[in-house]
Amino acid sequence: MSKSYIAVLAVLLVAALLGMAIAEDPGYLLIAWRNVSIETSIWVGFGFLLALCLLILLVRAVIRVINASGRRINPWSQRNLQQRANVVATRGLLEFAEGHWKSALRLLKKSAPHAELPLINYLVAARAAQEMEDYSECDSLLREAYETTPKADVAIAITQAQLQIARGQLEQALATLTRLRKDHPKHLYALKLMSQVYLRLEDWERLLELLPELRKQQVLKAADQDALEYQVHSALLQQAGQRAAPADVNPASLVIAAWEQMPKRMHDDPLVVEAYCLQLRAKGSDVLAEEALRKALQSSYNDRLMNLYGLLQGRDAARQLATAEQWLQSHPNNATLLLAAGRLAQRNSLWGKARDYLEASFASKRDIQTCAELARLLDRMGDSAGAQRTIRDGFEILEDHLPALPLPSSV
């Protein structure tokens, strides 16, 4: 049996029962108000109320249809205003992408009041004003963005900080980011921007405080993080060397403190070790510098460190020379090591040994610095001919770097 057939039977059954109820007892309904009275049966009154409800529903439906049609037809309806604003905003975004800042600014500002997402209009318009170097207009647009969408305060603050950094207004950008991080301390991009501002301000101490959090949150790539840490600690080391320590402490105390503040892994970097020892030497702490260099060279040989090692006056000059000679067993023909050994032999007044080491170094590598050391030593030892010969060799080295120019014929 089909469902429609069952439905028809159900309707007929309900109608039959209703007809029997009306025939048996139609009821009585009286409505009186002042001098007006209405008498009818209950069933007729019920039918009237039902018809009235249906009429109200019909009127409401008609009103909705008329309103919907009006919104579509009326050019000033909110719906049509928003549609036109979205079209203009799209044109403005395209103009911005093509680099037409003036037209982009005009279109985005015009469409913002009725746009579906006015925040986007104001933020992009602010960037267009920034490109035109109209900074007052840029700041005004950012304020309007906040007034229209207060809940987007993070996005607006980030945009403001980026634009301030681009203008070179680093102090203002720092203030903006500080406020942002106070309210949103876990915002990673704000942390990254703050590190960039400190870097440009060369505020190494503040940047040092950010380094652990930058590494913990993995804000930067591992290589970039390492490079930043190297730059910060190197700068702090240099600053420590330039600052004067209190009169009652070791002059190199600030340099030592900066060194100890570094991550231990950086103590194995030859460039960092060289920078540290140069600062110690500038503070008159050759002994500490020699000890640090000896430890680093025993761990891994490096020509730059070895050259500096030969220039230092350690606690024990004889031991320093003996250490260099031990390294010569592993690097017998290394010109830098031979030069350092020659200088250390001179420091021990071993003139013959010094001459041998310097001549061996110059034979291994024709270096002007080695040439000068050897010529000076030979002259003081009374070997004027040898000194003149060495000076001529050194002049030939310099001559190789001179431009090719016409010269008079030799007589």
Backbone hydrogen bonds, N-H to C=O, Kabsch-Sander energy under -0.5 kcal/mol:
donor,donor_aa,acceptor,acceptor_aa,energy
6,I,2,S,-1.7
7,A,3,K,-2.3
8,V,4,S,-2.3
9,L,5,Y,-2.1
10,A,6,I,-2.2
11,V,7,A,-2.4
12,L,8,V,-2.5
13,L,9,L,-2.2
14,V,10,A,-2.4
15,A,11,V,-2.6
16,A,12,L,-2.3
17,L,13,L,-2.4
18,L,14,V,-2.5
19,G,15,A,-2.6
20,M,16,A,-2.3
21,A,17,L,-2.0
22,I,18,L,-2.4
23,A,19,G,-2.5
24,E,20,M,-2.3
25,D,21,A,-2.3
29,L,40,T,-3.6
31,I,38,I,-3.0
33,W,36,V,-3.5
36,V,33,W,-2.3
38,I,31,I,-3.1
40,T,29,L,-2.5
42,I,26,P,-0.9
43,W,26,P,-1.0
45,G,41,S,-2.3
46,F,42,I,-2.5
47,G,43,W,-2.1
48,F,44,V,-2.5
49,L,45,G,-2.4
50,L,46,F,-2.2
51,A,47,G,-2.4
52,L,48,F,-2.4
53,C,49,L,-2.4
54,L,50,L,-2.2
55,L,51,A,-2.1
56,I,52,L,-2.3
57,L,53,C,-2.4
58,L,54,L,-2.2
59,V,55,L,-2.5
60,R,56,I,-2.4
61,A,57,L,-2.1
62,V,58,L,-2.3
63,I,59,V,-2.3
64,R,60,R,-2.3
65,V,61,A,-2.2
66,I,62,V,-2.4
67,N,63,I,-2.7
68,A,64,R,-2.8
69,S,65,V,-2.4
70,G,66,I,-2.3
71,R,67,N,-2.5
72,R,68,A,-1.6
73,I,69,S,-2.4
74,N,70,G,-3.8
77,S,74,N,-1.5
81,L,77,S,-2.6
82,Q,78,Q,-2.2
83,Q,79,R,-2.1
84,R,80,N,-2.5
85,A,81,L,-2.3
86,N,82,Q,-2.4
87,V,83,Q,-1.8
88,V,84,R,-2.3
89,A,85,A,-2.7
90,T,86,N,-2.2
91,R,87,V,-1.9
92,G,88,V,-2.3
93,L,89,A,-2.4
94,L,90,T,-2.1
95,E,91,R,-2.4
96,F,92,G,-2.2
97,A,93,L,-2.5
98,E,94,L,-1.7
99,G,96,F,-1.4
100,H,95,E,-2.8
101,W,99,G,-1.4
104,A,100,H,-2.2
105,L,101,W,-2.7
106,R,102,K,-2.1
107,L,103,S,-2.5
108,L,104,A,-2.5
109,K,105,L,-2.1
110,K,106,R,-2.1
111,S,107,L,-2.0
112,A,108,L,-1.2
114,H,111,S,-0.8
115,A,111,S,-0.9
115,A,112,A,-0.9
120,I,117,L,-0.9
121,N,117,L,-1.1
122,Y,118,P,-2.4
123,L,119,L,-2.5
124,V,120,I,-2.5
125,A,121,N,-2.6
126,A,122,Y,-2.2
127,R,123,L,-1.7
128,A,124,V,-2.1
129,A,125,A,-2.5
130,Q,126,A,-2.0
131,E,127,R,-2.1
132,M,128,A,-1.4
133,E,130,Q,-1.6
134,D,129,A,-2.7
135,Y,133,E,-1.2
138,C,134,D,-2.0
139,D,135,Y,-2.4
140,S,136,S,-2.1
141,L,137,E,-2.3
142,L,138,C,-1.8
143,R,139,D,-1.9
144,E,140,S,-2.1
145,A,141,L,-2.2
146,Y,142,L,-1.9
147,E,143,R,-2.3
148,T,144,E,-2.2
149,T,145,A,-2.1
152,A,149,T,-1.8
153,D,150,P,-1.0
156,I,152,A,-2.2
157,A,153,D,-2.4
158,I,154,V,-2.5
159,T,155,A,-2.2
160,Q,156,I,-2.6
161,A,157,A,-2.6
162,Q,158,I,-2.4
163,L,159,T,-2.4
164,Q,160,Q,-2.4
165,I,161,A,-2.4
166,A,162,Q,-2.2
167,R,163,L,-1.6
168,G,164,Q,-0.8
168,G,165,I,-0.8
169,Q,164,Q,-2.4
170,L,168,G,-1.8
173,A,169,Q,-2.3
174,L,170,L,-2.5
175,A,171,E,-2.0
176,T,172,Q,-2.3
177,L,173,A,-2.6
178,T,174,L,-2.3
179,R,175,A,-2.0
180,L,176,T,-2.0
181,R,177,L,-2.8
182,K,178,T,-1.5
183,D,179,R,-1.5
184,H,180,L,-2.5
187,H,184,H,-1.8
188,L,186,K,-0.8
191,L,187,H,-1.5
192,K,188,L,-2.3
193,L,189,Y,-2.7
194,M,190,A,-2.3
195,S,191,L,-2.0
196,Q,192,K,-1.8
197,V,193,L,-2.1
198,Y,194,M,-2.5
199,L,195,S,-2.0
200,R,196,Q,-2.2
201,L,197,V,-2.2
202,E,198,Y,-0.7
202,E,199,L,-0.6
203,D,198,Y,-2.4
204,W,202,E,-1.4
207,L,203,D,-2.1
208,L,204,W,-2.2
209,E,205,E,-1.3
210,L,206,R,-1.0
211,L,207,L,-1.2
214,L,210,L,-2.6
215,R,211,L,-2.2
216,K,212,P,-2.6
217,Q,213,E,-2.7
218,Q,215,R,-0.6
219,V,214,L,-1.9
220,L,214,L,-0.5
225,Q,221,K,-2.9
226,D,222,A,-2.3
227,A,223,A,-2.3
228,L,224,D,-2.4
229,E,225,Q,-2.5
230,Y,226,D,-2.4
231,Q,227,A,-2.3
232,V,228,L,-2.7
233,H,229,E,-2.6
234,S,230,Y,-2.3
235,A,231,Q,-2.1
236,L,232,V,-2.5
237,L,233,H,-2.2
238,Q,234,S,-2.2
239,Q,235,A,-2.7
240,A,236,L,-2.3
241,G,237,L,-1.6
242,Q,238,Q,-1.3
243,R,239,Q,-1.5
249,V,246,P,-1.5
253,S,250,N,-2.4
256,I,252,A,-2.5
257,A,253,S,-2.3
258,A,254,L,-2.1
259,W,255,V,-2.0
260,E,256,I,-2.5
261,Q,257,A,-1.3
262,M,258,A,-0.6
262,M,259,W,-1.0
266,M,263,P,-1.7
267,H,263,P,-0.5
267,H,264,K,-1.3
268,D,265,R,-1.1
269,D,266,M,-1.5
273,V,269,D,-2.6
274,E,270,P,-2.6
275,A,271,L,-2.3
276,Y,272,V,-2.6
277,C,273,V,-2.6
278,L,274,E,-2.4
279,Q,275,A,-1.9
280,L,276,Y,-2.2
281,R,277,C,-2.5
282,A,278,L,-2.2
283,K,279,Q,-1.3
284,G,281,R,-1.7
285,S,280,L,-3.1
289,A,285,S,-2.0
290,E,286,D,-3.0
291,E,287,V,-2.0
292,A,288,L,-2.2
293,L,289,A,-2.6
294,R,290,E,-2.7
295,K,291,E,-2.0
296,A,292,A,-2.1
297,L,293,L,-3.0
298,Q,294,R,-2.1
299,S,295,K,-1.2
300,S,296,A,-2.4
306,M,302,N,-2.3
307,N,303,D,-2.5
308,L,304,R,-1.7
309,Y,305,L,-2.2
310,G,306,M,-1.8
311,L,308,L,-1.1
312,L,308,L,-0.7
312,L,309,Y,-0.8
314,G,312,L,-0.8
320,Q,316,D,-2.1
321,L,317,A,-2.2
322,A,318,A,-2.5
323,T,319,R,-2.3
324,A,320,Q,-1.9
325,E,321,L,-2.4
326,Q,322,A,-1.7
327,W,323,T,-1.7
328,L,324,A,-1.5
329,Q,325,E,-0.7
329,Q,326,Q,-0.9
330,S,326,Q,-0.6
330,S,327,W,-1.0
331,H,327,W,-1.8
334,N,331,H,-1.3
335,A,333,N,-0.6
338,L,334,N,-2.4
339,L,335,A,-2.2
340,A,336,T,-2.3
341,A,337,L,-2.4
342,G,338,L,-2.3
343,R,339,L,-2.2
344,L,340,A,-2.4
345,A,341,A,-2.4
346,Q,342,G,-2.0
347,R,343,R,-2.0
348,N,344,L,-1.1
349,S,346,Q,-1.9
350,L,345,A,-3.0
351,W,349,S,-1.1
354,A,350,L,-2.4
355,R,351,W,-2.5
356,D,352,G,-2.4
357,Y,353,K,-2.5
358,L,354,A,-2.5
359,E,355,R,-2.7
360,A,356,D,-2.3
361,S,357,Y,-2.3
362,F,358,L,-2.5
363,A,359,E,-2.0
364,S,360,A,-1.8
365,K,361,S,-2.4
367,D,365,K,-1.7
371,C,367,D,-2.3
372,A,368,I,-2.1
373,E,369,Q,-2.1
374,L,370,T,-2.6
375,A,371,C,-2.7
376,R,372,A,-2.2
377,L,373,E,-2.1
378,L,374,L,-2.8
379,D,375,A,-2.2
380,R,376,R,-2.0
381,M,377,L,-1.7
382,G,379,D,-1.1
383,D,378,L,-2.3
384,S,382,G,-1.5
387,A,383,D,-2.3
388,Q,384,S,-2.7
389,R,385,A,-2.5
390,T,386,G,-2.3
391,I,387,A,-2.3
392,R,388,Q,-2.3
393,D,389,R,-2.0
394,G,390,T,-2.3
395,F,391,I,-2.5
396,E,392,R,-2.0
397,I,393,D,-1.5
398,L,394,G,-1.9
399,E,395,F,-2.8
400,D,396,E,-1.5
401,H,398,L,-1.5
402,L,399,E,-1.4
405,L,403,P,-0.8
